């Protein structure tokens, strides 16, 4: 099992006298010598730490499969356009050079990513309707009960074991098992909430790149069209002696301007079609994180109880008192 820091999930751990120090964030935690045999560090995170690192944000999906789906959809879209009667819309996609093909492919890639994120987010939301925290019959959960609660969590999370909520609860219970204080679990969940918000925002980097790339491709098409128009205009000047030559050259000028303006129009429209769904899906993910925070606040935190302080044995106290009294009675005559 891979060991990692319970705060930053770093794997650079330095054992010390009863504690283990993380070299990445500088924080320490108890070594297992106090509770487990052997020189290993306490399992600070769940055994599937490597899987959770790769999960990313709640709705994040792999971009490679989405790219393949986007290519297939683009091919089908252009195949459908070719069988349709010629119209302004079909000419906009088919008769404006290679730039509209790339714009359509990139836009399809972005939309497939957003659709996949939304599907995964809806699937993860199913975990919110389940009872995943299993305290003792009295409704409390102590550090010594964390292992049983983890086992019950894994048993009740069948079908949603990879959900973001289950991972959050698992990390919190393991942290409680290690630190054994409710206040530290609360601080840990607060830090996790902030970190998850950052992950969600960072996971939209590729979509933001697409929003930037699509207008750039439109500008490239504009430059190509204007370059063709300028070249056609020079041919018009050379063909000014012939009326037929002027008609042909003027056609090349207007065709180049048509490519310039149409590619820009297509790029701007595609950018709008990406920005609005991206904003909506991101808002859904942020709302989902808020629901996870509320779930932990309502179902987990109220059940946790700190480890009780060690109680003093009354019989032992009485025995010590009797020995002290006997010692005083023995020394009293001598002092007198």
CORNOR-V198204 format. One line per field, one symbol per residue. ss: DSSP state (~ for helix, > for strand, _ for the rest). phi: phi as a letter, one per 30 degrees, with the letter a starting at -180 (. if undefined). burial: # if it has 24 or more other ideal C-beta (glycine too) atoms within 12 Angstrom, else .. A space follows every 10 residues. Layout:
# CORNOR-V198204
ss = ???
phi = ???
burial = ???
This chain:
# CORNOR-V198204
ss = __________ __>>>___>> >>_____>>> >~~~______ >_______~~ ~~~~~_____ __~~~~~~~~ ~~~~~~~~~~ ~~~____~~~ ~~~~____~~ ~~~~~~~~~~ ~~~~~~~~~~ ~~~~~~~~~_ __________ >_~~~~~~~~ ~~~~~~____ ___~~~~~~~ ~~~~~~~~~_ _~~~~~~~~~ ~~~~~~~~~~ ~~__~~~~~~ ~~~~~~~~~~ ~~~~~~~~~~ ~~~~~~~~__ __~~~~~~~~ ~~~~~~~~~~ ~~~~~~~~~~ ~~~~~~~~~~ ~~~~~~~~~~ ~~~~~~~~~~ ~~~>______ ___~~~~~~~ ~~~~~~~~~~ ~~~~~_
phi = .dcaddccid cdccdbdibb cdddcidbbd ddedbbdjdd ddddbddced dddddidecd bdddeddddd dddddddddd ddcdddaddd ddcccbidde dddddddded ddeddddddd dddddddddc dccbddedic bcedcddddd ddddddcdjb dcdddddddd dddddddddi bddddddddd dddddddddd dddcdddddd dddddddddd dddddddddd ddddddddcd dcdddddddd dddddddddd dddddddddd dddddddddd dddddddddd ddddddddcc edddbddddd dcdddddddd dddddddddd dddddd
burial = ..######## ..#......# ##....#### #......... ######..#. .#..###### #.#..#..## ...#..#... .......... .######.## ########## ########.# #..#####.# .####..... ###.##..## .###.##..# #.######## ########## .#.###.##. ###..##.## ..##.##..# #.######## ##.###.##. .##.##.... ........#. .##.###### ########## #.###.##.. ##.###.##. ###.##..## #.###..... .......... .......... ......
